[in-house]
Amino acid sequence: MQTLEAHQQAGQTGRNDSRPSPRDTKRGTQNFAVDPVEARAELERVLASPDFPATPRNRRFLSFIVERTIGAEGTNGLVTAYDVATRIFGRSADFNTMLDPIVRIEAGKLRRDLETYYLKSGRHSTLRIEVPRGGYSPAFLRQEPACDVVRAPASASGDLPKDAEDELARVLASPDFPATRRNRKFLAYAVEKELAGRHDDLTATLIGTKIFKRGASFDPNKDPIVRIEAGKLRRDLETYYLKSGAANPLRISIPKGAYRPAFSYL
């Protein structure tokens, strides 16, 4: 892919106001090669697609930063965390990014939602919208429309425990499975306990203490670490099965609202 816009900005400073620093100003005044009409058309396709799973608020987030970046509001493309927080997330004028990480957290979700879209129907687009890490200004990239290739499926024995262990090994070995080291342990632990029939070990409390090293007083109702990481793990598995795992005979998933893995044959 060829980057049409190298523009990024820091956006995560502790400043309370919306005045850009000299560095922000320099970055925000770069020239953009993308055609605003083309950029808006791609934005409309993303927002209209059922393959873009963002929340209504994060859809407004994406629309705001695209319009700001292509200059519709006369700001030379500058996007600050302050503006996103006050314009999209309803924060007050005294918003401070050091005290409230809402923009950084939601930007991470938006990046993952865009990745999901471009792994699905967006893979046929010639223009791609991304939100590079470290800032909130989108980049517009050229990409070659994907050619769908039918992969030869891996074999399955029909023995679920064996097939599940083989599939786990394929997932963990694949560069298309983007999970953190900790979430790889989470997945391996969940599959191991499920196959052993030890369902009582698959509670948020035990996962929190064994995998996420929380103390004996860990309360998942007060510390949502397991729920949050399970959500990331679900998304990482989805990414894997949209890429090299698409033709695998067995799929591993973590259903929402639970931590017991599910296994399904294609």
C-alpha positions, 0 to 999 in steps of 0.5 A, spaced: 500 500 500 502 507 498 501 512 503 497 518 500 498 522 507 504 521 512 500 526 517 500 524 524 499 528 530 501 527 537 494 528 540 495 525 547 499 530 551 496 533 557 494 540 555 487 542 557 486 547 551 485 546 544 491 550 542 496 546 538 503 545 540 508 548 534 509 540 533 502 539 532 502 545 527 507 543 523 504 536 522 497 539 521 499 543 515 502 538 511 499 538 504 494 532 502 494 528 496 487 525 497 481 527 493 476 529 498 470 527 494 474 520 494 475 520 501 468 522 503 465 516 498 470 511 502 467 514 508 460 513 506 462 505 504 465 504 511 459 507 515 454 503 510 457 496 511 455 491 516 462 489 516 464 495 520 462 493 527 463 500 530 458 503 535 454 509 533 459 514 537 465 511 534 462 512 527 461 519 529 468 519 531 471 517 524 466 521 520 469 527 525 476 526 524 476 524 516 472 531 515 477 535 519 483 531 516 481 533 509 480 540 511 472 541 511 472 545 517 478 549 515 483 547 520 489 544 516 487 537 518 489 538 525 486 533 530 487 533 537 484 529 543 481 535 546 477 536 540 475 529 539 473 529 547 469 535 547 466 534 540 464 527 540 465 524 547 461 529 551 467 531 555 467 538 558 471 544 557 476 542 562 478 535 559 485 533 560 487 527 556 492 525 562 486 524 567 481 521 562 484 516 557 477 516 553 479 518 546 485 513 546 481 507 548 476 509 543 481 510 538 484 503 539 477 500 538 476 504 532 482 502 529 480 494 530 473 496 527 477 499 521 481 493 520 475 488 521 472 492 515 478 491 510 479 484 512 471 483 509 468 487 504 473 493 504 478 488 502 475 490 495 476 497 496 482 501 492 482 506 498 483 505 505 482 509 511 486 508 517 488 511 524 495 510 525 497 509 532 500 515 536 495 520 533 488 521 531 488 524 524 487 518 519 491 516 513 489 514 506 492 509 503 492 506 496 491 498 496 490 493 491 483 490 491 483 483 493 483 477 489 479 471 493 483 465 493 480 458 495 485 455 500 485 448 500 483 446 507 487 443 513 484 436 514 480 434 520 480 427 524 473 428 527 476 427 533 474 433 537 480 433 542 485 432 537 482 437 532 482 442 537 489 441 539 491 441 532 487 448 531 490 451 537 497 450 535 495 453 528 492 459 531 498 460 536 503 459 530 500 464 525 503 471 524 495 472 522 493 471 530 495 478 533 494 477 540 499 479 545 503 474 549 498 474 555 492 473 551 495 467 547 496 464 554 489 466 556 487 462 549 491 456 551 489 455 558 481 456 556 482 450 551 486 446 555 481 446 561 475 446 556 478 439 553 479 436 560 472 438 562 474 442 568 469 448 566 469 450 573 476 453 572 474 458 566 471 463 571 473 470 571 476 470 578 480 464 576 482 467 569 484 473 573 488 470 578 492 465 574 493 468 567 493 476 569 496 475 575 491 479 580 491 477 587 487 473 592 482 479 593 481 480 585 474 481 584 472 481 576 466 486 578 471 491 580 476 490 575 474 488 568 481 486 566 478 479 564 472 481 560 476 487 556 481 482 554 476 476 552 473 482 548 480 483 545 481 475 544 475 474 540 477 480 535 484 477 534 481 470 533 476 473 528 482 476 524 485 470 524 479 466 521 479 472 516 486 471 514 490 464 514 485 460 518 479 462 513 479 454 510 481 451 517 476 445 518 475 447 525 474 454 528 475 456 536 471 462 538 470 465 545 462 466 545 460 473 548 458 473 556 462 467 557 470 464 557 469 457 555 471 456 548 467 453 543 469 449 537 465 448 530 467 444 524 466 448 517 
